[in-house]
Amino acid sequence: MADVKFVAGQHVSIMRGRSFAASAPSGVYRVVAALPKEMGQQRYRVRSDGETHDRIVDEVRLEAVGL
């Protein structure tokens, strides 16, 4: 896998903007995995502690959070 900006277990937040990210609850998410890069942006599976499902988010929508 190519170099990725975020690694599994790292804490991130989702930047607001158009698309589903506008409906994602604000707060801290944990990177579950970097997905294989196909065409376009690197994507990640992320999960909030308050949710039971993962979200797939483009790398450009994520910011690192220091805890």
C-alpha positions in Angstrom: 0.0 0.0 0.0 1.2 3.5 -0.8 2.2 5.9 1.9 -0.8 7.1 3.8 -1.3 10.2 5.9 -3.3 8.5 8.8 -2.7 5.1 10.4 -5.1 2.6 12.1 -5.8 3.8 15.7 -5.1 7.5 15.0 -7.7 10.0 16.1 -9.1 12.4 13.5 -12.0 14.7 12.9 -14.2 15.1 9.8 -14.1 18.5 8.2 -17.4 20.0 7.4 -18.5 20.6 3.8 -20.8 19.3 1.2 -21.7 15.6 1.1 -22.4 13.2 4.0 -19.7 14.8 6.1 -22.2 17.6 6.8 -24.4 15.0 8.5 -21.7 13.2 10.4 -21.7 14.0 14.1 -18.9 16.3 15.1 -16.3 14.9 17.4 -13.4 12.6 17.4 -13.2 9.5 15.2 -10.7 6.6 15.2 -9.1 5.4 11.9 -10.0 1.8 11.5 -8.1 1.2 8.3 -6.7 2.9 5.2 -8.5 1.5 2.2 -6.6 0.3 -0.9 -6.1 3.3 -3.2 -7.7 2.7 -6.5 -8.5 5.8 -8.5 -8.7 9.3 -7.0 -8.4 10.1 -3.3 -7.0 7.9 -0.5 -9.9 6.8 1.6 -10.2 5.6 5.2 -12.7 3.7 7.3 -13.3 5.7 10.5 -15.5 5.1 13.5 -16.8 7.3 16.3 -17.0 5.7 19.8 -20.7 6.7 19.9 -21.6 4.8 16.7 -21.8 1.2 15.8 -20.9 1.6 12.1 -17.9 2.7 10.1 -17.8 5.7 7.7 -15.8 5.8 4.5 -14.1 9.3 4.2 -11.7 10.8 1.7 -8.3 11.8 3.1 -8.9 15.5 2.3 -11.9 15.5 4.6 -9.9 14.4 7.7 -7.7 16.3 10.2 -5.5 14.8 12.8 -6.6 15.3 16.4 -4.1 15.3 19.2 -5.5 13.7 22.4 
